[in-house]
Structures are given as C-alpha cells and as structure tokens.
Amino acid sequence: MGAGKTGIDIEWAKVDLKKVPHLATAEIPGPKSRELHGRATRIMKGLSGQVKLFPVVFESGKGCTMTDVDGNVYLDFSSGIYVTTLGHCHPKVSEAVTKYANQLMNAHDFTTPIKVRLLEKMTEILPRGLSAVQLYDSGTTAVEAGLRVCRAVTGKNEFLSCYGDFHGKSGHSASLARMNSTNGSGRAQGFYMLPRPNPYRPLFKKADGSIDTDAYIEFFDQFVTEGTTNQVAAIVLEPIQGWAGSIFPPDDFFPKLRAWCDRKKYLLFADEVLTSIGRTGKFLAMEHWNTVPDVVTLGKGFGNGFPVTAMVARSEFGEQFEKISASTSYGGNPMACAAALASLEAIQEEGLLENAQRLEGFFLKRLAQMQAAHKIIGHVRCKGCLMGVELVKDLSTKEPFDEAGRLVYQAAFRKGLAWIPAGHILRMSPPIVMDVDVAAKCMDIIDESIGEVEKKLGY
C-alpha cells in the first residue's frame, strides 16, 4: 500500500473525521449500554478497572473505530487492550478465520498445512536462531511453557523477574509479578524479584542524577549471591512494561543485561505478549536494542484478536520441548494459525512496521508539546504505537496523580476516545493501521481532556 503525506493509505481502515467520533446519545454510556451492563453484572463478577470507570457496551468495530449498542462511534486508541494491532476486523484476518471456521476448526496438535505455513513465516520474521516454536491460546500458558523450557534447558529451577512487570494469572506466571493474598500465601519457591531501570523514577543514579544501569546490574549480581541458592535458570521480563504504564528502559540496559546473562550462564526470557508483532515498529521490541533473547513469548496482536500465542526458543533448545508436555487442546488450531499468518502477512504487505515508526515520529513531537503545555504531565514516552503519559501532582516531587488519571480517562471517553486507564499513567496503543490525521484527532481529545481536568483540579 502507498503512503501519502499523512502516512498509510489503507482504504478499508480510513476514518471520516467529519463523522467520527459520533456521539448519538446525550449521556455516555447511553441507555442501552447501561441496561445491558446491568444485566451482565448481575451474573458476571470481577470487572477490570476500565470497565468500572466507563461501562460502555460495544457492539462492533472496524479499523480504528468501535461502535456501542447506542450507536456512539469511538476512535480506538487502545487496540482492544493491545490486541487488535491491525485494527478491528482486518479483512485479511477475518477472511482467513472464516475460511478455517468452515473447513477445519481443531486437530489437537497434529500438523496442518496452515500450521506449516505459519511456522515457516515465523522463522522468516523472527531474529535468526529463534526457530523452536510451540503454539498456545493464551499469554499465561505461553509464559508457563517458557518457564518449563528454561528449567529443562538449564537443569535449574530459580527465576528472576522485575518489579512492575506482568506475566499472567496462573501459578508460576503470577509468581513472576506483584503478588496478592488471593494468589496464595506467597510467591512460589525459587521466584525472586528485582528492580528494573525506570528513567523517570530511577532507584540507582549517577553523580549527575542520571540513571545508572551499571548499578542495577551490580545489584542483580549481589542479589543472586545473597538471595538465591544460585540455581537461576533465567531472568524473565517485559521489554517494555505494559501493565505498569508503558515504561521504557534506558537504551543501554538490554545489551548490558544480555552480557550479564551470558557471563552468569542464565537464559534471557523476553515476555513479548504485549510488545511483539509490530506494536513498537518492530516484530519484536527487543530488536530496538539489537538483543536476541533465548526464549520469547508472543501474543495479543499475534492473531489480531483471535486467541493465539506462541513460545519460541533458540533452535538448539528444541529437543528440550519433549520434556515439557507441550501439547495443548486449542493452541495452534487451524483458525488460530490462519489468523496469525494473515496478521504477519498483512504487516509485511501493507508496510505497517514502517507506519508504526512514522506514527512514532508524530507522537513524540505531539507528546513533547503536551508536556510543555500542561503542569500535571511529568513524563512522556513512545515507541511505535505504544505510549505512556505520566501525571503528577508536582513536577519536582513526581507524586503520582491517580485522581487526574481517572478523570482524564473518563473525560476523553465521553468525547469519543476508547482507551486504557492505568492509575496516574495514561496508556495508549492505537492500531498500527491508523493514519496521522486520525492520530492527531485522538491526541487533540487527550490534550483537551487534560486541560479540562487541570482546570477542575485547580492547576
């Protein structure tokens, strides 16, 4: 596809900004949303924070837009929570899933022609050497499989992970992240957590106040000696933290971490369920730092909404897969493989990595302008179509401003922007098929909403 002055030119995903956002009801959420949500919550329990803050009921989506049951049309600045990276109902993906829904829905872990095509495409797009693959149906399952592979490869059973990362909601994947009492009496044995570099809120600093990544690595070394039995199989971490608020590491961190793992003979496990498949302008976010992990997990945008994930390891580790009970009831079914293959092909055919990079250039300029204009914006960051805006009560103390985050989220949603809350951090992940004009409209809504909230809170 060709690209004009405003970026990508994909006919099916174009948005008429004269008609979208379209607010059909005086109050949002509208009456049908409120009625249906009320019926649902009498039965369904345990809602996410975003649904509690804005209980709209969506009915359809196309490209960069979503429509609720009341006819309100929103611009989607979340990609269905990092999932519909190629926009809602991408024709190539929808056609592929439909074909196999009518041809062959499941064959357990038997080989199918569409699976072979997907596997070969994966070895084409992933960094050289990452070619031992297992397919699954959720990010948590893929992470758990990756942990088992790390144990099988190293013969060791301890894991290091980092504050603020998120890796899943079952036993050991939950033990890689922040715990709560419902997860059990404590972290699983052999799982340990470490601080990771946060340029805006550094734990270790140099004399000039800048972040000291060497000090983090030195602390890791000391912690292994003092806090573990030195049976570490791997360090597991997100390249860019998602749940914690789109937090990016300093550029020198991952090369140093790779070298440290090599010295210590630990595996480097990158959980890219959120960051992979074009979200940051690369197929893997780790490519930004020229760092190849030993194990990587893929998900969310991998099937553009269809539940398909993968655990991939270095080719020399492939034989160890036999030890981990790798088969799965749903993973790698023909519909899933078709969705994933179509997504990868669409990214290549439509130049979507390049478009994500083009959007990054626009977003960085706009974010800098917003930061200069608003007293409550402490920090902004962006890679590709993954962004974070950190709201603070005071620029010098950097005290998190959760109330402002909640109010900005709700204000923008009422103006027709569907997106993601994260406490005091505004998280943004637009589809990579978005053009710059639509991106500008979305940023206008956020900018305006921040201004309104600042005024309301007395800034």
C-alpha positions as CSV (number, residue, x, y, z in Angstrom):
1,M,0.0,0.0,0.0
2,G,1.2,3.5,-0.7
3,A,1.6,6.2,1.9
4,G,0.6,9.8,1.5
5,K,1.6,12.9,3.5
6,T,-0.4,11.7,6.5
7,G,1.0,8.2,6.5
8,I,-0.5,4.9,5.5
9,D,-3.2,4.7,2.8
10,I,-5.4,1.7,3.5
11,E,-8.9,2.2,2.1
12,W,-10.8,-0.2,4.4
13,A,-9.4,1.4,7.6
14,K,-10.0,5.1,6.6
15,V,-11.9,7.2,9.1
16,D,-14.1,10.2,8.1
17,L,-13.2,12.6,10.9
18,K,-16.3,14.7,10.0
19,K,-18.4,11.7,11.2
20,V,-16.2,10.1,13.9
21,P,-16.3,10.4,16.8
22,H,-20.1,10.4,16.7
23,L,-22.0,10.8,19.9
24,A,-25.6,9.7,19.4
25,T,-26.8,9.9,23.0
26,A,-26.9,12.8,25.3
27,E,-25.3,10.8,28.1
28,I,-22.5,8.3,27.6
29,P,-22.6,5.4,28.4
30,G,-26.1,5.5,26.8
31,P,-29.3,3.8,28.0
32,K,-28.8,0.6,26.1
33,S,-25.3,0.2,27.4
34,R,-26.4,0.9,31.0
35,E,-29.3,-1.6,30.7
36,L,-27.1,-4.4,29.2
37,H,-24.2,-3.8,31.5
38,G,-26.7,-4.0,34.5
39,R,-28.0,-7.4,33.2
40,A,-24.4,-8.7,32.7
41,T,-23.1,-7.6,36.1
42,R,-25.9,-9.5,37.9
43,I,-24.2,-12.6,36.7
44,M,-20.6,-11.7,35.7
45,K,-18.3,-10.7,38.5
46,G,-14.8,-9.3,38.7
47,L,-14.6,-6.4,36.2
48,S,-11.5,-4.7,35.1
49,G,-10.8,-1.1,36.1
50,Q,-11.5,0.3,32.7
51,V,-15.0,-1.3,32.6
52,K,-15.8,0.0,36.1
53,L,-14.7,3.6,35.1
54,F,-16.7,3.5,31.8
55,P,-19.2,0.7,31.5
56,V,-20.0,1.1,27.8
57,V,-21.2,-2.0,25.8
58,F,-19.5,-2.3,22.4
59,E,-21.3,-4.0,19.5
60,S,-19.0,-3.7,16.5
61,G,-15.6,-2.3,15.3
62,K,-13.9,-1.5,12.0
63,G,-10.3,-0.5,11.7
64,C,-9.6,2.3,14.2
65,T,-13.3,2.7,15.3
66,M,-15.6,1.0,17.7
67,T,-19.4,1.4,18.0
68,D,-21.5,0.8,21.1
69,V,-25.1,-0.5,21.3
70,D,-26.4,3.0,21.4
71,G,-24.8,4.0,18.1
72,N,-22.0,6.0,19.6
73,V,-18.8,5.7,17.5
74,Y,-15.5,6.0,19.2
75,L,-11.9,6.3,17.9
76,D,-10.0,3.3,19.3
77,F,-6.7,4.3,21.0
78,S,-6.2,1.0,22.8
79,S,-6.4,-1.6,20.1
80,G,-8.7,-3.6,22.2
81,I,-6.1,-3.5,25.0
82,Y,-3.0,-4.1,22.8
83,V,-4.7,-6.9,20.9
84,T,-6.2,-5.6,17.6
85,T,-2.9,-4.2,16.4
86,L,-4.1,-4.2,12.8
87,G,-7.4,-2.6,13.6
88,H,-10.8,-4.3,14.2
89,C,-11.9,-6.9,11.7
90,H,-8.9,-6.6,9.4
91,P,-10.4,-8.1,6.1
92,K,-7.4,-10.4,5.6
93,V,-7.6,-11.8,9.1
94,S,-11.4,-12.1,9.1
95,E,-11.4,-13.9,5.8
96,A,-8.7,-16.3,7.0
97,V,-10.5,-17.2,10.2
98,T,-13.8,-17.6,8.3
99,K,-12.2,-20.0,5.8
100,Y,-11.0,-22.3,8.5
101,A,-14.1,-22.0,10.6
102,N,-15.8,-23.6,7.7
103,Q,-13.0,-26.1,6.9
104,L,-11.3,-27.4,10.0
105,M,-11.7,-26.0,13.5
106,N,-9.4,-28.2,15.5
107,A,-7.0,-31.1,15.1
108,H,-5.3,-31.1,18.5
109,D,-1.5,-30.8,17.9
110,F,-1.5,-32.6,14.6
111,T,0.2,-30.9,11.7
112,T,-2.0,-29.0,9.3
113,P,-0.9,-27.2,6.1
114,I,-1.9,-23.8,7.5
115,K,0.3,-24.5,10.6
116,V,3.3,-25.3,8.5
117,R,2.9,-22.0,6.6
118,L,2.7,-20.1,9.9
119,L,5.7,-21.8,11.4
120,E,7.8,-21.1,8.3
121,K,6.6,-17.4,8.2
122,M,7.6,-17.1,11.9
123,T,11.2,-18.2,11.2
124,E,11.3,-15.7,8.4
125,I,10.3,-12.7,10.5
126,L,11.9,-13.5,13.9
127,P,15.6,-12.9,14.6
128,R,17.9,-15.7,13.4
129,G,18.1,-18.6,15.7
130,L,14.7,-18.2,17.3
131,S,13.1,-21.2,15.5
132,A,11.9,-23.7,18.1
133,V,8.1,-23.0,18.4
134,Q,5.1,-24.1,20.3
135,L,1.7,-22.6,19.8
136,Y,-0.8,-21.8,22.6
137,D,-4.1,-20.0,23.2
138,S,-3.2,-17.5,26.0
139,G,-0.3,-15.5,27.1
140,T,-0.2,-17.1,30.5
141,T,0.0,-20.5,29.0
142,A,2.9,-19.5,26.7
143,V,4.8,-18.0,29.7
144,E,4.3,-21.1,31.8
145,A,5.7,-23.2,28.9
146,G,8.6,-20.9,28.6
147,L,9.5,-21.4,32.3
148,R,9.4,-25.1,31.8
149,V,11.7,-24.9,28.8
150,C,14.2,-22.8,30.8
151,R,14.2,-25.5,33.5
152,A,14.6,-28.3,31.0
153,V,17.5,-26.5,29.2
154,T,19.5,-25.4,32.3
155,G,18.6,-28.1,34.9
156,K,17.9,-25.2,37.3
157,N,14.7,-24.0,38.8
158,E,15.0,-20.5,40.1
159,F,13.8,-17.4,38.2
160,L,14.4,-13.7,38.5
161,S,11.8,-11.1,37.4
162,C,11.3,-7.4,37.8
163,Y,9.1,-5.0,39.8
164,G,6.1,-3.8,37.9
165,D,6.2,-6.5,35.2
166,F,3.1,-8.6,34.4
167,H,3.3,-12.1,33.0
168,G,0.0,-13.9,33.6
169,K,-2.6,-15.0,36.2
170,S,-1.7,-18.7,37.0
171,G,0.7,-20.3,39.4
172,H,4.2,-19.5,38.3
173,S,3.4,-16.8,35.8
174,A,1.7,-14.9,38.7
175,S,4.8,-15.5,40.9
176,L,6.8,-13.5,38.4
177,A,5.0,-10.4,39.3
178,R,3.4,-8.5,42.2
179,M,1.5,-10.8,44.5
180,N,-1.7,-10.5,46.5
181,S,-3.3,-12.7,49.0
182,T,-5.7,-14.4,46.5
183,N,-2.7,-15.8,44.7
184,G,-1.7,-17.8,47.8
185,S,0.3,-17.4,50.9
186,G,3.4,-16.1,49.0
187,R,5.5,-16.2,45.9
188,A,6.3,-19.7,44.6
189,Q,9.5,-21.1,45.9
190,G,12.5,-20.1,43.8
191,F,10.9,-17.0,42.3
192,Y,12.6,-13.7,43.1
193,M,12.0,-10.1,42.1
194,L,14.4,-7.3,41.2
195,P,14.1,-3.6,40.5
196,R,14.4,-2.6,36.8
197,P,15.6,0.7,35.4
198,N,12.9,3.4,35.2
199,P,14.4,6.6,33.7
200,Y,11.8,8.8,35.2
201,R,12.0,7.2,38.7
202,P,15.5,5.8,38.9
203,L,16.4,3.8,42.0
204,F,20.2,4.0,41.2
205,K,21.6,7.2,40.0
206,K,25.0,8.6,38.9
207,A,26.5,11.7,40.5
208,D,24.8,13.9,37.9
209,G,21.4,12.5,38.8
210,S,21.0,10.4,35.6
211,I,20.1,6.7,35.8
212,D,22.9,4.2,36.5
213,T,22.2,1.0,34.7
214,D,25.6,-0.5,35.7
215,A,24.4,-0.2,39.4
216,Y,21.3,-2.2,38.6
217,I,23.4,-5.0,37.0
218,E,25.7,-4.9,40.0
219,F,22.7,-5.2,42.3
220,F,21.4,-8.2,40.3
221,D,24.8,-9.8,40.8
222,Q,24.8,-9.2,44.6
223,F,21.2,-10.3,44.9
224,V,21.9,-13.7,43.3
225,T,24.7,-14.3,45.8
226,E,22.7,-13.2,48.8
227,G,19.1,-14.0,48.0
228,T,19.1,-17.2,45.9
229,T,20.7,-20.7,46.0
230,N,22.5,-19.8,42.8
231,Q,20.3,-22.2,40.8
232,V,18.9,-19.5,38.4
233,A,17.6,-20.7,35.2
234,A,16.6,-17.4,33.6
235,I,15.6,-13.8,34.1
236,V,12.1,-13.1,32.8
237,L,11.0,-9.6,31.9
238,E,8.9,-7.5,29.5
239,P,11.0,-5.4,27.1
240,I,8.6,-2.5,27.8
241,Q,6.3,-2.7,30.8
242,G,2.7,-2.6,29.8
243,W,0.5,-3.0,32.9
244,A,2.8,-0.7,34.9
245,G,2.2,2.1,32.4
246,S,4.3,1.8,29.2
247,I,7.6,2.2,30.9
248,F,10.7,2.0,28.7
249,P,14.2,1.0,29.8
250,P,17.3,3.1,29.0
251,D,18.8,2.1,25.7
252,D,21.9,0.5,27.3
253,F,20.0,-1.8,29.6
254,F,19.2,-4.8,27.5
255,P,22.7,-5.1,25.9
256,K,24.2,-5.0,29.4
257,L,21.6,-7.5,30.7
258,R,22.4,-9.8,27.7
259,A,26.1,-9.7,28.5
260,W,25.4,-10.3,32.2
261,C,23.2,-13.4,31.4
262,D,25.9,-14.7,29.2
263,R,28.6,-14.3,31.9
264,K,26.3,-16.0,34.5
265,K,25.0,-18.6,32.1
266,Y,21.4,-17.6,32.7
267,L,18.8,-17.6,30.0
268,L,17.2,-14.3,28.9
269,F,13.4,-14.7,28.6
270,A,11.6,-11.8,27.0
271,D,7.8,-11.8,27.5
272,E,6.6,-10.0,24.4
273,V,3.0,-11.0,24.6
274,L,2.2,-7.3,24.7
275,T,5.1,-5.7,22.8
276,S,5.5,-8.0,19.8
277,I,4.1,-8.2,16.3
278,G,4.6,-4.6,15.2
279,R,3.3,-2.7,18.2
280,T,6.6,-0.8,18.6
281,G,7.5,-0.7,14.9
282,K,9.5,-3.9,15.0
283,F,8.3,-7.5,15.0
284,L,10.0,-7.9,18.4
285,A,10.5,-4.9,20.7
286,M,13.9,-6.4,21.7
287,E,15.1,-5.6,18.2
288,H,15.2,-1.9,19.2
289,W,18.2,-2.8,21.4
290,N,19.8,-5.4,19.0
291,T,19.3,-8.0,21.7
292,V,18.2,-11.6,20.9
293,P,16.6,-13.4,23.8
294,D,16.9,-17.1,24.4
295,V,13.2,-17.5,24.9
296,V,10.4,-15.2,23.8
297,T,6.6,-15.3,24.1
298,L,4.2,-13.7,21.5
299,G,0.6,-12.9,21.9
300,K,-2.1,-10.3,21.7
301,G,-1.5,-8.8,18.3
302,F,-0.2,-12.1,17.0
303,G,-3.7,-13.1,15.9
304,N,-5.2,-9.6,15.9
305,G,-7.9,-10.6,18.4
306,F,-8.1,-14.4,17.8
307,P,-6.7,-16.2,20.8
308,V,-3.3,-17.5,19.6
309,T,0.0,-17.2,21.3
310,A,3.5,-18.7,20.9
311,M,6.5,-19.6,22.9
312,V,9.7,-19.5,20.9
313,A,13.2,-20.6,21.9
314,R,16.6,-20.8,20.3
315,S,16.8,-23.7,17.8
316,E,19.3,-25.6,19.9
317,F,16.7,-25.8,22.7
318,G,14.1,-27.5,20.5
319,E,14.8,-31.0,21.7
320,Q,14.1,-30.0,25.3
321,F,10.5,-29.3,24.3
322,E,9.8,-33.0,24.5
323,K,10.3,-32.8,28.3
324,I,7.7,-30.1,29.0
325,S,4.4,-31.7,28.0
326,A,4.0,-29.1,25.3
327,S,0.7,-30.2,23.7
328,T,-2.4,-28.1,24.1
329,S,-6.1,-28.6,23.4
330,Y,-6.6,-25.3,21.5
331,G,-3.2,-23.9,20.7
332,G,-2.3,-23.8,17.0
333,N,-5.7,-24.9,15.8
334,P,-6.3,-24.1,12.1
335,M,-8.4,-20.9,12.8
336,A,-5.6,-19.6,15.1
337,C,-2.9,-20.4,12.7
338,A,-4.8,-18.7,9.9
339,A,-5.3,-15.6,12.0
340,A,-1.7,-15.4,13.0
341,L,-0.4,-16.0,9.4
342,A,-2.7,-13.4,8.0
343,S,-1.6,-10.9,10.6
344,L,2.0,-11.4,9.8
345,E,1.4,-11.2,6.1
346,A,-0.7,-8.0,6.4
347,I,2.1,-6.3,8.3
348,Q,4.5,-7.0,5.6
349,E,2.2,-6.4,2.6
350,E,0.8,-3.1,4.0
351,G,4.1,-1.6,5.3
352,L,2.7,-1.5,8.8
353,L,6.0,-1.6,10.7
354,E,7.0,1.5,8.7
355,N,3.7,3.1,9.5
356,A,4.2,2.5,13.2
357,Q,7.6,4.1,13.0
358,R,6.1,7.1,11.1
359,L,3.4,7.5,13.8
360,E,6.1,7.4,16.5
361,G,7.7,10.4,15.0
362,F,4.4,12.3,15.1
363,F,3.5,11.1,18.6
364,L,6.9,12.1,20.0
365,K,6.5,15.7,18.8
366,R,3.0,15.9,20.0
367,L,3.7,14.4,23.4
368,A,6.6,16.9,23.9
369,Q,4.2,19.8,23.1
370,M,1.6,18.5,25.5
371,Q,4.2,18.1,28.3
372,A,5.3,21.7,27.8
373,A,1.7,22.9,27.9
374,H,0.4,21.0,31.0
375,K,1.6,21.3,34.6
376,I,0.5,17.8,35.6
377,I,2.4,15.9,32.9
378,G,5.6,14.7,34.4
379,H,6.9,12.4,31.7
380,V,6.0,11.1,28.3
381,R,7.4,8.2,26.3
382,C,6.7,6.4,23.0
383,K,8.0,3.6,20.7
384,G,5.9,2.9,17.6
385,C,2.3,2.8,18.8
386,L,3.0,2.2,22.4
387,M,2.8,5.3,24.6
388,G,2.6,6.5,28.2
389,V,1.9,9.9,29.8
390,E,2.7,10.1,33.5
391,L,0.5,12.6,35.5
392,V,1.9,14.0,38.7
393,K,0.8,16.4,41.4
394,D,4.1,18.3,41.4
395,L,6.8,18.2,38.7
396,S,9.6,18.3,41.4
397,T,8.3,15.6,43.8
398,K,6.8,13.5,41.0
399,E,4.0,12.4,43.3
400,P,1.6,10.2,41.2
401,F,-1.8,11.8,40.4
402,D,-4.2,9.0,40.3
403,E,-7.3,11.2,40.5
404,A,-6.2,13.1,37.5
405,G,-5.6,9.9,35.6
406,R,-9.1,8.7,36.3
407,L,-10.7,12.0,35.4
408,V,-8.8,12.4,32.1
409,Y,-9.7,8.8,31.1
410,Q,-13.4,9.4,31.7
411,A,-13.3,12.9,30.0
412,A,-11.7,11.6,26.9
413,F,-14.0,8.6,26.7
414,R,-17.0,10.9,26.9
415,K,-15.6,12.8,23.9
416,G,-15.4,9.6,21.9
417,L,-12.0,8.1,22.6
418,A,-11.8,4.4,23.7
419,W,-8.5,3.8,25.6
420,I,-6.8,2.3,28.6
421,P,-6.5,3.6,32.2
422,A,-3.5,2.8,34.5
423,G,-3.8,4.9,37.6
424,H,-1.8,8.1,37.2
425,I,-0.3,6.9,33.8
426,L,-2.3,7.3,30.6
427,R,-1.6,4.3,28.4
428,M,-2.1,4.5,24.6
429,S,-1.8,1.8,22.0
430,P,-3.5,2.8,18.7
431,P,-3.8,0.3,15.8
432,I,-0.8,0.5,13.5
433,V,-3.1,1.0,10.6
434,M,-4.0,4.4,11.9
435,D,-3.1,7.4,9.7
436,V,-1.6,10.6,11.1
437,D,-4.8,12.7,10.7
438,V,-6.7,10.3,12.9
439,A,-3.8,10.1,15.4
440,A,-3.9,13.9,15.6
441,K,-7.6,13.9,16.4
442,C,-7.0,11.4,19.2
443,M,-4.3,13.4,20.7
444,D,-6.4,16.5,20.4
445,I,-9.1,14.8,22.6
446,I,-6.5,13.8,25.2
447,D,-4.9,17.2,25.2
448,E,-8.2,18.9,25.7
449,S,-9.3,16.4,28.4
450,I,-6.0,17.0,30.4
451,G,-6.6,20.8,30.1
452,E,-10.2,20.4,31.5
453,V,-9.0,18.2,34.4
454,E,-6.2,20.6,35.2
455,K,-8.8,23.5,35.4
456,K,-11.1,21.3,37.5
457,L,-8.4,20.4,40.0
458,G,-7.1,24.0,40.3
459,Y,-4.0,23.9,38.2
